[in-house]
Amino acid sequence: QVQLVESGGGSVQAGGSLTLSCTASASIFNGNTMAWYRQAPGKQRELVARIFAVGHTIYEDSVRGRFTISKDDNQKTVSLQMDYLQPEDAGTYYCNKHTARAYDFWGQGTQVSVSS
């Protein structure tokens, strides 16, 4: 069964923090580079951070130093610790394998709102 369930979103003030969590099915998680994406209203979905199967991480310039991606191989979960949130970080956050395309299975996402 294919599964991606994101949670942990909410509304915070600028400078605040949130921790997002994603539970993936084995078919998506095992052996793959996992990633967090976000989509702001009216914009395309964009990559935020990724974590390789061996644990190496890469961040987009806009979040480097503020966001931390991690995973639990046993639980097949991927987390995103977001600190010093800014209004431009708002949107719907999704997790998936890094190679996922628009036509692949996606979860429902979790909404993040940041007020200035």
N, C-alpha and C positions, 0 to 999 in steps of 0.2 A: 504494500500500500504506500503510495506516494504521499508525503506529508511535509508541510512547512507551516509552522505555527509561530508567529511573532507576537510578543507581548512586551509590556513595560513602558509603553508610551504614555504621554500625559502633557500637562500644561505647566510650564515653569517660567520664571522670570529670567531675563538675560543674566548670565553669570551662574545660573543654576546647573544642576546635574540630573541626569537620568541614566538608568541602566536598562538596556533592551536585551531581551532574550529570545532565542529562536530554537525550536526543537525540530529537527529534521529526521526524515526517514533514512534508514541505512542506505537505500539506493541512491540517495542524493548526497549523503554525508561522507560515506566511506571512501577514503582515498582521494577525495577531491579538495581542491582549494575552495574554501567557503568565503563568502563575501557579504557585506552589508551594502545595500543600495538605498537611495532616498529619491523621492519624487515630490517636488514642490508643485503647487497648483499651477497648471498651465505650462509646466516644463517637462522635459523628458526625464526619465529615470536615470540617475547617475550613480556611478560607483563611489563608495565612501572609503571602504577599507576591505582588505582581504587577508586571509590567514591560510598559509599553505598547510598541507597535510603534516609536514614535519614541524610546523609551529612558527615558521618565519612569517612576519607581518609586513604589510605595505599599506601606507595611508595616502590619500589624496592630500594635496597641499593645503586645502581649505580646512582640514580637520587635524592635521599632524600636530602632535603635542597636546591636543585637547581630548581626543578620542582614543580608546584602547579596545582592540578586538581580542577576544580570547575564545577558547573552545574547550569542551570536555569530550574527549573521544568516547568515553564509556557511556555517557548520557546522550551523545550525539546532539549536543547543544552548542550554539555559538552565541556569544554575548558581545555587547557593545557598550562600554562605559563611556558616557559622554559628559565631559566637564566643560565649564565655561561656555555654556550654550549661548548662541547668539540668534537673533531673529532670522538670519539667513539659513540657520540649521533646520528650520521648521519644514515639515512635510510628512509624507508617509514613508516609513522605513520598512524595507523588505530584506530578508536574507535569502540566499540561494547559492548554488555553486557558482564559481567565478565564470564558468563557461556557459551559463544559462542564457538562452535567447528569449525574445519576447513571446515566442510561441510555446516555450516550455511551461511546465507547471510553476505557478507562483502562489504564495500564501496570500492571506488577506492584508498583511502589513499591519503596522502599528503607528498611530498618529502621534506626532510630536509638534507641540505648539510652544513658541517662545515669545514672550511679550517683552517689549523694550521698557 
